[in-house]
Amino acid sequence: MAYFTTRPSTGAHFLQLPGPSNVPDRVLRAMDHATMDHRGADFGVFTTQLLGKLKAVFKTERPVMIYPASGTGAWEAALVNTLSPGDVVLMCRTGWFAHLWQEMAQRLGLVPEFIDTDWRSGADVAAIGAALAADASHRIKAVAVVHNETSTGCTSDIAAVRAALDAARHPALLLVDTISGLGSIDYRHDEWGVDVTVSGSQKGLMLPPGLSFNVASAKAMEASRTARLQRSYWDWAPMLAANATGYFPSTPATNLLYALDTAIDMLMEEGLENVFARHDRFAEATRRAVSAWGLETQCAVPARASNVLTAVRVPEGHSADALRAAIVEKFDMSLGNGLGQLKDRVFRIGHLGHLSPLQLVGTLGGVEMGLRACNIPHRPGGTQAALEYLAGN
Ligand SMILES: *Cc1c(COP(=O)(O)O)cnc(C)c1O
């Protein structure tokens, strides 16, 4: 079974999804070591230092918990550890991922109260503030927001959501999904007063899929002592107890932990602020290309445009999925598809993680050739606009 490439000898496949993202060779090499005895003495030393240095990525002093699961698992962990059946959770439907988190909350027996958006602008902080201010009896137990909405390419202002909670003097917990934001755009668990942070491995952290994360504030830990949703595998208490000595309650994804250790080293060697600046540069180059093509980004509010990915709308009467299929077929590049109500209406360019300026230029060149090959109305020169920006910055 050829799982390694779509073509045998035509150069590297371009994996420009907004996750899973490209895994650096150095991270792949790190996994290529014998699996350790996860109950042995060496493993305790390894894990202790890993858990220590992971904190800097989340900008927290709190312990970071690691689950062998995709991001969806850590979503569930955030809910079941802090809430009880029938609890009201205020959620903002910023796009498809916010929608899926809401469906999960409903299935778990929570009562999501939903603030809808146009999927083009991130979380509606004013509406969140108004809902909190109107909730004098504190029915709302948590506010759940997606930091980087991967289906639309819009970010949400988490500090502003925190400020809305504070302004309303509301005790609800703040739960934040930064599955696709962490490691690519700035995130501050402690400073932003987040109660539970949820993240995953296969986006900005440059790892394969398979790990996900929770960080819990002291207030969230307190809530977990009385929360009554059923939990077993996701329970924080045994995880934290085992982690305290460098171990896990069940078998960890050992080789992915080697990868994580190396990926953090790479982020720290580049410097987080430099990593964010690189993403800012690549996103700006991409937006300039889209604008020069005469196309529209899904994100309609420039201040909320994501530096992780850009979702591009195809003109009415044209198919984003047909364009993506042609680009795979002709140029061996994978782009993200439209999700939910955006199916076939947008394609998503991932410009996150392990990416160089030349890879970005190749990516934009592939998109431009695809637009031409599929006769999608556009002006030529988007890639040129990106070249000019990148050359000067
Ligand atoms: C990828 C993603 C998820 C889902 O994570 P999985 O690893 O696919 O379970 C959830 N939220 C956001 C914002 C994402 O980008």
The ligand as a MOL file (V3000), in Angstrom:
LIG
                    3D

  0  0  0     0  0            999 V3000
M  V30 BEGIN CTAB
M  V30 COUNTS 15 15 0 0 0
M  V30 BEGIN ATOM
M  V30 1 C -8.6770 20.5080 13.2230 0
M  V30 2 C -9.6100 21.2110 14.1380 0
M  V30 3 C -10.4650 20.5290 15.0140 0
M  V30 4 C -10.6260 19.0460 15.0070 0
M  V30 5 O -9.5010 18.4070 15.3950 0
M  V30 6 P -9.2630 16.8740 15.0210 0
M  V30 7 O -7.8240 16.7210 15.3180 0
M  V30 8 O -9.6230 16.7100 13.5740 0
M  V30 9 O -10.1380 16.0720 15.9120 0
M  V30 10 C -11.2270 21.2800 15.8790 0
M  V30 11 N -11.1800 22.6190 15.8860 0
M  V30 12 C -10.3960 23.3000 15.0370 0
M  V30 13 C -10.4000 24.7860 15.0950 0
M  V30 14 C -9.5960 22.6200 14.1400 0
M  V30 15 O -8.8130 23.3120 13.2910 0
M  V30 END ATOM
M  V30 BEGIN BOND
M  V30 1 1 1 2
M  V30 2 1 2 3
M  V30 3 2 2 14
M  V30 4 1 3 4
M  V30 5 2 3 10
M  V30 6 1 4 5
M  V30 7 1 5 6
M  V30 8 2 6 7
M  V30 9 1 6 8
M  V30 10 1 6 9
M  V30 11 1 10 11
M  V30 12 2 11 12
M  V30 13 1 12 13
M  V30 14 1 12 14
M  V30 15 1 14 15
M  V30 END BOND
M  V30 END CTAB
M  END
